[in-house]
Amino acid sequence: MQTNSAIQEMLINQDNNLADALKVIDNNAQGICFVTNNAGQLVGVLTDGDIRRALIQGKTIQVGIRDVMQTSFISFSVDSPQAVVQAALTNVVRHIPLVDEQRKPVDYASFSRLHRTPIMQPMLDGNELTYVSDCIKTGWISSQGAYVRRFEKDFAEFCGARYPLAVSNGTVALHLALVALGIGPGDEVLVPDITFAASINAIIYTGATPVLVDIDRKTWTISISEIEKNLGPKTKAIMPVHLYGHPCHMDEIFAIAEKHNLFVVEDCAEAVGSLYKGKHVGREADAATFSFFGNKTITTGEGGMVFFKNEKVYEKALILRDHGMSKTRKYWHEFVGFNYRMTNLQGALGCAQLERVNDFVTKKREIASTYNAILGELGSFELPPQEEWAYNGFWLYTALLKEGVPVSRDLLIEKMLRNGVETRPAFYPLHLMPPYKDYPTKSTFENSLYISKQGISFPSSVNITSDEIENIKLSLKTIMEIKEIKQ
Ligand SMILES: Cc1ncc(COP(=O)(O)O)c(C=O)c1O
């Protein structure tokens, strides 16, 4: 239920006109205002739809509210049981004013105030509890234990990859991969300008120099022509990132790598379930990494995995993951290693999640189709990339707000939140942020600047409900259309 102060932005006096009401509705982003008389009593409600219909019928924006408002509407006493009020909320009656004994509005209820839709939440109602309980009951809670091994084997099988190593998160997966491949000071690694910062951070940890590369306008992933532009004598590796789940141009990347004798370290953190030309991403690169953070397609809470192409590099990484300690001679250290192991508790979660990964990916793709239909109909968005050779696992559904529409991306995010919907801006271009702005590059970043400025991510949990989707649709419609009437 609303706090009392929130009611203020819903109210308008009956002596105002439709232009005034539009301002109130635009400000509250709820698509409705509550009309009061001079005594402050509730006498009507007025929606953006009422105003639009009035304008279509030939009324002007200067017409008084009283000519257009609905005088027959649902309201409840503020003392009504919450369950009763909640039961009256539907997709048609989305806001219910609550009045005191003098019929003055003091509060209101709405679906979005009673219910918040997060950008992402994990689905843990399969065998997760059983397997984690098993770890606790048997005492195998650390990094020794059968679940880690099983998770490595099963996830590698799911992806069709070899030489898997489970690690404590997706960031150290990248670091371990780079170190195992021998990348370090004096080397340059090409990385896209739009990605989560862990990609570039892992390069910096090794002492190598990251070279930021603009993205491709069509796929939002590292641009092939910009890779070529940024190659130099120190280039040692390319780190493609399958942004939001859409695969990169891998054939072209492998061709460049082969020609110039470079490693490919594929950051697949966002691409569980994504296929490149019919095959799961991460199978062919020198190293490919995944993240199982709580917001990822499958999660182990925190966790990651690396696949290697070369057995020797894998063997080295196996030792590096475990303090650099020899596998045959206890407490004998062959390298300065790390403690990057995954725990059996995390492995247990991973095994349970993996049992349902195909359902999760199917659901993510269904959610994406639904969003495509909703945003396509609104016409104010450019839909996410979809190359015909790509099967997008749609980790996080992200679209671009078209330039020139009457609401800015950041205002849209704010207004969606007022409707109980958490959305997110796209990643910032790395080259603009203080820790990364002085690294060398030949890119000028037109595409990354554009995608970052206009990109907006929508709630993409596999357990999102149809009511939540409907609320997102109606909220978007309200916010976009009120701006159009006002223009
Ligand atoms: C592209 C990318 N790389 C790396 C990571 C790092 O993974 P983690 O959070 O598991 O360390 C993430 C996300 O978190 C990511 O989105």
The ligand as a Tripos MOL2 file, in Angstrom:
@<TRIPOS>MOLECULE
LIG
   16    16     1     0     0
SMALL
NO_CHARGES

@<TRIPOS>ATOM
      1 C1         30.8870  -10.5600  -19.3190 C.3       1 LIG1
      2 C2         31.2090  -10.9180  -17.8980 C.ar      1 LIG1
      3 N1         32.4420  -11.3370  -17.6020 N.ar      1 LIG1
      4 C3         32.7820  -11.6840  -16.3530 C.ar      1 LIG1
      5 C4         31.8750  -11.6280  -15.3200 C.ar      1 LIG1
      6 C5         32.3540  -11.9490  -13.9410 C.3       1 LIG1
      7 O1         31.7290  -13.0150  -13.3430 O.3       1 LIG1
      8 P1         31.6280  -13.0930  -11.7480 P.3       1 LIG1
      9 O2         30.6480  -12.0780  -11.3030 O.co2     1 LIG1
     10 O3         31.1650  -14.5000  -11.5210 O.co2     1 LIG1
     11 O4         32.9840  -12.8570  -11.1820 O.co2     1 LIG1
     12 C6         30.5660  -11.1930  -15.5850 C.ar      1 LIG1
     13 C7         29.4910  -11.0900  -14.6140 C.2       1 LIG1
     14 O5         29.3680  -11.0750  -13.5160 O.2       1 LIG1
     15 C8         30.2340  -10.8210  -16.9070 C.ar      1 LIG1
     16 O6         29.0020  -10.3810  -17.1900 O.3       1 LIG1
@<TRIPOS>BOND
     1     1     2 1
     2     2     3 ar
     3     2    15 ar
     4     3     4 ar
     5     4     5 ar
     6     5     6 1
     7     5    12 ar
     8     6     7 1
     9     7     8 1
    10     8     9 2
    11     8    10 1
    12     8    11 1
    13    12    13 1
    14    12    15 ar
    15    13    14 2
    16    15    16 1
@<TRIPOS>SUBSTRUCTURE
     1 LIG1         1 GROUP 0 **** ****
